[in-house]
Amino acid sequence: MQKNRRIKSILLGGLFSLFVPLAAYLYLRYEGHDGHIKLPPVYGIEKIDSHAVEGKMVYDTSYHTLSNLTLVNQLGDTLSLNETLKGKILVLGFFFTSCHTICPVINNNMKLLNKAFLKNDTAIRFLSISVDPEHDSVSQLREYADRMHANHDKWYFLTGDKKAIYDFARNELQLKLQEGDGSADDFIHPEQLTLIDKYRNIRGYYNGLDSDKVRLCAEDITYLLVEKNKLHEKRKRD
């Protein structure tokens, strides 16, 4: 009995902690802000240009923008990050269906994030990419997604070309990965969830096993939902 109460308390605490970012979003969305909120940083500086303006040096920083990646989801639909999901905020994690250790914890936390943003289902997509695509077929992903009670329109469990997935994780997301003989058991996959804004900049890394970090991810999603990105808006005007 005591154990059941403890589990219930933990679950309620987790749901409450994710309700706070949603409340913050609603406040910022309808009450506005003065532009001084602390937004999530942009990761991956590619170059810094400088030029003089009225005798003072002005620096223009260019950040890494993710290249495209095409995958297949649990419904058999082909999706691409920069075309099908264009303009969406993305929360991206890795897993494989035969993982029974950390993957269920990470995906349960991803499920909490889904619940926290039910009202923003047109702005956000959650991606769980298999690191064992050779064995994780579309039917296996569908079965796994159904066990997670995933919303198939919002949370995608994805498979595709293994080399493309690994290259994307290393070179685009800049995650540290290690392969053994090529099997999933020898693959040390990242615990991080990666937050990507609608312009395809990386905006945060979060330990998917840590409920406090997952809560921070939820808060950062909230800020991205109301962010006015001056850098990209300026480029659009130019």
Secondary structure, 3 states (H helix, E strand, C coil): CHHHHHHHHHHHHHHHHHHHHHHHHHHHHHHCCCCCCCCCCCECEEEEEEEEECCEEEEEEEECECCCCEEECCCCCEEECCCCCCCCEEEEEEECCCCCCCHHHHHHHHHHHHHHCHHHCCCEEEEEEECCCCCCCHHHHHHHHHHCCCCCCCEEEEECCHHHHHHHHHHHCCCCCECCCCCHHHCECCCEEEEECCCCEEEEEEECCCHHHHHHHHHHHHHHHHCCCHHHHHHHHC
